[in-house]
Amino acid sequence: MREPIKCSICDSEDWHNLDNLRDPKYWYNQNMIELHNDYKTDPGQFDVDVRDGKVRFNPIGFKVCKSCGYLTYDYPENIEDQYDKQRDFIRVMNIVTNNRKIRKHEKFLKEIFDELSPSQNGRGFSSKVLDVGCAQGTFLKYIKDRCNLDNSNVFGTEFSSAAREFGKNYYGLNIVKDISQVDKSERFDLISYYHVIEHVEHPDRELLRIRNYLKKDGYLYMSIPHWCERLEEASGAICDSFENLYHLNHINCFTFHSFENLIKKCGFEIVKSDDQMYGYTVLCKMVDIPEKFKPIQENYKEIIKSLKSQKEAINMFVQKKYDEALKVYKNFPDAYIMKSIDQRNNKSFEMQDQILVEGLKNCRDSLKIREQRAAIRMQWDGNVEGEFGVYTNRVKEAEHILTALLEEHPSEQYYFSLAVIEGKYKKDYGKAIKYLEEVIEINPMRIGECMNMVGQFYSRGTT
């Protein structure tokens, strides 16, 4: 392992090791075959560093800066090669995952996209965009089409050769391995690091380097997962693994403070932010680099205490001890949701909703809990026996919740649930189908499910 000599936030060299919180079996056994098919060993031996495949007893290298509280890892050797090995070809779920993000990008960046578009900004020339860590280029392709940009002005970088080749051959995009391969004279109106900076060695050096490619009035767009502030997977998956939450691929694990420290240290200021939409998302403008940067100091002992609480809460959650999990760590949306549908609490609408309301108090504006409140209103829709699809007050409440969620943070599942309401309860099949078309556009694998629903609607007649 090559250790980062200095903290990327405060430049300290004083670290506290946190390997005692980690499970070596998870990394040295479970993932060895998946990530290194070319290396075979006794599965009972935990002596393989899964990030470079070399046989040796190695700690994971998880650690916290004792000066400012920044969480990171010992950096692996040849990190670019490790990312390249993890994806041999582009699968449909890679496409779907990026499709799910497109509407979130549009919601957050609508004004910026309008500004980039030559037909709307009045500048008469094509803006330039760079997406660092662009995967197969879905976001880049969207920006190019959305803003009517020349292909020569849209660039991406990506370590994965499979993703690079897909983006070049399928979308016709300009994608290279590293930004060092982009002409140094290029200046961009928008540079994106969307769920990328947590994967980058020495993130302070990276952001200082990218300043040279950003126009003075350009924008830096970044997003990171939640870690210390909330127990939640940015992807929407259930947060049931401490090891997966602090995955080794995430070599930088930011708190809100450490992320904002990094941004300020490198001469950027946040002009827009959102802490619900796929993690913590920010839009930044370039300012002067501070001569003497003083980061917000976080007590590293409090960081350790929070990590221990998270690990304990997840362990309780996996054992279905939801009350115990929430006593340890209150900002845990999945725990409230699973508690509400546990057989001890799912006997009445009032009991379930009370649990979810409590969850919203402790997990501010949680999208998952709000969506679950809509779901139970459709489950307990107030229809009496013998009736089907009556548009009751509870269904109206569900529709109100889902419509607000869709407006704030567009999601495939919100479209689907609203299609159910329009078709099953309101008998507006045309509008239901429009929602289902959105679902299919985001996730083509759901076409069968959506078409079955269309069949159910029209098989009952149109009256």
C-alpha positions, 0 to 999 in steps of 0.5 A: 500500500502507498499511504497518503503522506498528508491529510488532504484537508489539513495536511496533518500526518497524524492518523488513527487507524480504524482497522479494528472496526472492519471485517477482514473476511469480507474483503480478503475472502468474499470478494477475492474470487469476484475481483481476481479470477486469475488468482486462486488460493485457499478460501480459508486464507485471508491473506489477499489484498483484494485491491492489488491481488498480492499475497500478503497479510495486509491491514485494510488501512482505514483511518481518521485524521486526528487533527481534522477528522477526515476519513480515508484509506491507505491508497492502493497501488495501481488504482487505475488498473483495479477500477479497470478490472472491475468491469469487463463489459457494460451490462444493462444495469450499468445503463439503468443506473445511469438512466436513473440519475439523468432526471436528477441531473436535469432537476438540479442543473436545469438552469445551468443546462439552459445557460449552456445551450447556444440557442438559449444563452445568446452567445451563438457558440457551443459550450464545453463540458467535461465529465470526470469518471463518466462511466459509459457516457450516459450523462455526457450524451444527455448533456450533448443532446439536451444543450445541443452541443458540438460533439467536439466540445463534450469530453469524458474521462474514465479508468474502465476501458470497457466503459470508455470503448462503449461510450466511444463506439455506442454514443460516439463520445470523446472519452480518454483514460485520464484528464492528462490526455485532455488538451491543456489549452481546453477550458470548460463551462461545466466540469462534473465529478458526480460520485467520483471524488470519493474514488480519487487519490489526493482529492485536494490535488485533483481539484487544484488540478481541475481549476486549470481546465475550468473557465473563470465563470464555469461551474464545478458539479460534484456529488458524494454518498452519505456517510457519517450524517445518515445511515443510508445508501445513496443508490436507494439500496437497503443499508444493511452492511457496514462494510459495503457502506464504507466500501474500499472503492470509496477511498475518501469518506467525507462528512459534510464538513470535510467535503466543504473543507475540501471545496474551500481549501481548493478555491471553490464556493458552493452556490447550490446544494441538495442533501437528499438527491442521491447523496450530497450534491453541490454546484460550485464556482471558482474563487481565490485559493485561500492563502491560509486555509483553516478547516472546520475541525471535527473531533476524531474521537466523535467520528470514531464514536459515530462509526461504532454506533453505525456498525452496531445499529446495522448489526441490530438492523440485520437481526431485525432488532429495529428498536435497538438499532434506532436507540443506537443511531436515530438517523436510519431511514431503513430501520423506521421503514422495516419497523413499520412493516414488521409483523408486530406493527403492520396490523393497522394504518395508524400504527405504521404511520406513527412510526414513519412520522417519528422517522421523519422527525429524526431523518429530516425530509427522508425521501424513502420514509416519505415514499413509504408513507405514500405506500401504506396509504395505497395499501390501506386505501380505505376501499371496502370489501367488494369495491375496487379502486375507489379514489379515497382520501388516503389515495389522494394523500398518497398522490399528494406525497408522490407528486411532491416527491416527483417534483423535488427528486424525479424517480422511476418508482414515483412514476410507477406508483402514480401510474397505479393511482391514475389507472387503478383509482382515477381510471385515467388510463392515458395519464397512467400510460404516460407515467409508465412510459417514463418508467420504461425509458428509465428502466427498459427491464420493467417493460413486462411489468408495465405492459401487464399493468396496461393490460389490467387497465384496459381489460376492465373497460374504459368506463 
